């Protein structure tokens, strides 16, 4: 970056080794397309499924030709480089990293730790909040400690599961149940199990993604989502509602079939909307989130009310993703959202440097 270029240097990292690689590549394409080229100089860095870091040459060439030339899904391959070289800050300007990595080895605090070591500002939650939010079992412990209502659940490590486990689950939580890998997103590896045998099969599927699993009671409730934006004084968007096209809001429903319907704003009373917005901010703060998160709830209208499902610290930005749509409905454009996230990254970095003696 030349000394005459006043733009912020954005290093956009995408791809990754998790099962959510393709989702990340799609998200990155839309962020690159929306980022204002008069404000930002962008370096796209792809992480392959094999873990190799590369300068995403095809994306860079398309970006040079104009945002309209970007494909719907970026290619994470390119000129291979060392991770430390990929995240070298500009000598004479401001650099901000935008990690658009979903799932393990990206959203879970690992990349965030590397960026902390590099002393670079980056978009989103720090190491601890990212790690806690990614691990559903640990997240439930933290939010329970803060008194945030949630579904009844059990958590197991692979070594704790035996032949009697499916029956124990059914006796404790009833049937049907949802069986999930503790560390995964986009509903990957999630099953709805209605019988003892199905629970056993669902456990094996979840264990193929993670050594920890979470089993939750099935809730007959509406799916309400709130987008949270901010650092020390986070704000909540208008709530939205997901009406699944499938039996539950699974991976295909989110990214392939687009069979689900989103209602924005959610059909809630003013007091219900205020309640779920306040709960979303409480969950965001309990998990030590910063920057952005999408907070998902179940709503038992005639029962327990709002029950926290999960906090997503790096929600998708695909065209059918709820996070940007919720903020657009709340008065921010897509480009505004990117600007705000970059500003929050810089504010957080300045504050942390002050608090750590820099």
N, C-alpha and C positions, 0 to 999 in steps of 0.2 A: 504493500500500500504506500503510495508516494505521499510526501509531506503535503502535497497540494490537494490531496483527496480528503475532504472533511467527513466523508461518510463513515458510519460505524461498520466495522468488519464483522459480519455474521458468519460463524462457522456452524453450518447445519450438519449434524451427524444423524444418519439414518441407516436403516437396514437392521443389522444385528443378528445374533445367533439364536434368538428365541423363535418359537413357533409363530410369532407375530411379525416376522420379517416383512412379508408382503404388505401388511397393513401400514407398517412404518414407511415403506417406499412410496405408498400412495399418499400418506399424510405429507411427506416431504415435498412431493410434487406440488401440492396445493399451497403449502407455505411459501415455497420459492416463487410461485406464480403471483402470490399476493403481496409479498414484501416490496416496499417502495424502492425502486432502484436509485432514486435520488437521495435516499437516506442510508441505504445499505449496500455494501459490497459483499457479495456472498461467495463463500467457498463451500461447496457441497462435499462432505466426506462420507463415503459409504463403508459400512462394515458388512462383509460377506457372511454367508451362513457358516463359512469355515473360520470366522473370526478375524480374517485379514482386513486391515484398514486400507482404504484406497482413496485417492483423489478421484471423485466420480466424474471422469472426463466427459462422458456423454452428456451428463446433466449440465456440466460447466459450458460445453459447446452450445447446447440448446439455450441456456440462459443468456449467453453472449448474443445469440441471434434474436432474442426477444422472448419474454415469458410465454407467449403464445406457442412457441416451439417446444415447450416442455411436454413430455409424454404424461399420460395419466398416472403412470407408476415409474419412478426412477429406477435406474439400474445401479445397484450398490457396488458394482465392479469398476475397476479403472486402474490407474497407476498405483501399485502397491506402495505403501509408505509406513513407517513406524508410527504408532499412536502418538508418541511424544512430538514427532515432527508435525503431525496433523493438527495439533492443538497449540502451536506456537503463536503467541500473541503478536500483533503488529507492533513494530518498533516505535512508530510515530503516530499512533492513533488508538482508538478504543476498539477492543475486540470483545464480543459476546458470543458464547457458545449456545446453540439451540439444540439440545439433545432430543431428537424425535424418535427415541427408541422405546418400544413397548415391551413389557415383559422382562424376564430375567436377563441379566448381563446388560442392562440398559436403564430400566425404570426402577431398579431395586437398590440403588445406592452405589453400585460398583463404578459406573462411569462418573457419577457425581463425586466419588472419592478421588478419582484421578484428576478431575477438574479442580477440586480443592487443592490438591498437591501442586497443580500447575498455576494456582493463584489466578484463575480466570473467572470472570463473572459468567454465570450460566442461567438459563431460564429454568424455573421450576424449583421443586423442593430439594432440600439438602440430603446428606447421607442418611441420617437417622430416620427422618420422616419418610424418605423414599423406601428404605428397607422395611420399616414397620408396615407401611401401607401395602407393599407388595406381598407380604406374608399374611394371608388372611387369618391364620390362627393367632398370630401375634397382634394383629390389628384389632381383633375382637377382644383380646385381653385389655388392651389400652383403652378402647372406647367404653368397655364395661366399667372400668375403673373410674371413668368420667361420668358414669351414670347415663350414657346415651343408650336408649332402648334398641334392641336388636333381636333377631330370631334366635330360638333355642338351637344349640349346635354342639357338636363334639369335634375334637381334633385328635388325630392319630399320626404317629410316625410309622413308617413301614414295618419296623421291628416290633411294634406293639400290636399289629394286626394278626389275628389268628382265625381259625375256622369258626369260632363262636362270635366273631365281631359283627357279621351282618345281623344276627339275631339280637345281639345286644343293642345295636343301633335302632332296630325296629322297636324293641321294647322301650327304649329311652325316648325316642323322638316320634315314634309312630311311622306310618307309611302313607304317602310317598315321601321320599327325602331327596335332596340335591347333594350329590357327591362331587367335590371339586378338588383339584390340585391346590395346595395352599399358595404356591407362587406361580401364578399364570393369570393372563387376562384375556379379554375378548371372548370369554366363555369357552375357551379351548380346554378340552378334557373334562367338561362338566356334563353330568348325566342326571336325569330325573329317574329315580328308581322306585318302582311301584310294588316290587315283590322282594322277598329275601334273596332269591337267585339274582335278580337284577342289581341288588345292592352289592353282591359279591363281584359281579362283572364290572360295575361302576367303580368299585374300589381299585380293581386292577387297571382300568383305563386311567384313572387319576394318578395312580402310582407310576405310570409310564412317563408322566410329566414332572413329578416331584416326589420326594421321599416323605413329605408331609401332606396330609389331606385334611379337608374340613368337610363335615357332613352337617347339613342344616335341615331343619324341618321345612316342609313345603308350606308356603304361605299363600293363602288365597287373598291376594291383595293387589292393588294397582301399583304400577311401577313409576315412581316419581323421581326425577333427576334435577339437581340444582348445580349450576356452574358457579364456582367460587374463584375470585380474582383478587389478589392483593398480597401484602406481606404482613405488616404489623396491624393494619386495619382492613382486613379482608371484606369484600362486598359479595353479596349473593345475587345471582341473576333471578329473573322470573323462573318459577319452576316449570318443568316440562313433564309430559307423561308419555311413556312408551306403551303402545298397545301391540303386543307381539303378534307377528304373523304365524309363527310356529307355536308349539306348545309352551316353550319358554324362549326368551330372547337369546338365541344361540348365535354361534359364529356366522352361519349362513344368513341368518336373519339380519345380522348387523352389516355384513360386508358383501354378500354374494347375491342373495335373492331380493334384498331390500323389501321384504314382505311386511315388515313392521310399519306401524303408523306412529308418527310423533305428533303430539298435540301441544302446541306452544302458543300461549301459556296453558298450563294444565288447568282443566276445569275444577278449580278449588275455590272455596270461599276466601275472602280476604284474610280472615284469621288463620285458616289452614295454610295458606301460602306463607304468611308471616311466620307461622310456627315451623314449617319445614325449612325456610330460609335460615332461621335462627339455629336450628339443629345442624344444618349443613356447615355453618360457620363454627359451631362448637366442635364438630367432628374434625374439621380442617385444622383448628387450633390444637385439639387434643393430640392429633397425629404429628404436630409440628410441621405442617405443610406451609409452603410459601410459593408465591407466584400464581400457580393455578392448580385446581383439582376439580373433578366432577364427582359430586357426592350423590350416591344412589340410595333410594329408600323404597321400601314396600309400604303401602298405605292400607291398613285394615280399617275401613271406614266404620264398621260396627263392632270393632274389637279393640285392639291395643293402639290404634292410631299409626303414627309413623314409626317404622322400624328401620334402622340403618342396615343397608346391605353391604356397601363397600365404598371406599374412597379411592379414586383413580388419580394418581399424581401426574400422569402424562396421558390425558385422554386424547383420543384420535381427533384429527382435523380433516377427515375425509368429507366429501360433499354431504354425506348423510349422517355425519357425526353430530351428536347433541351439543357438545361444548360450544363450538362457535355459533351454532344456531340459537342457543339460549342467550348468548350475549348480543347477537344481532337483534333478537327480539327485545333486548333490554336497552338498546340504543347505541351499541358499538358496532362499527363495521368490522369486517374481517381484518382489514389493514390496521384499523385502530387497535384491535386486539394484539396484533403482533407488536406494534409500537409500545403498548402498555406493558407487555411481557418483557420486552427488552429493557424498558425503564425500571421495572421492578427488579430485574436481574442486576442492574447496575447499582440500585439502591441497596439491595441486600449485600452485595459484595463490599461496598463502601462501609456499611455498618459492621460487617463481620471483621473486616481488616482493623477497624477501630477497636473492636472488642477483643481481638487477639493480639493486640500490641503492635500492629504494623504502623 
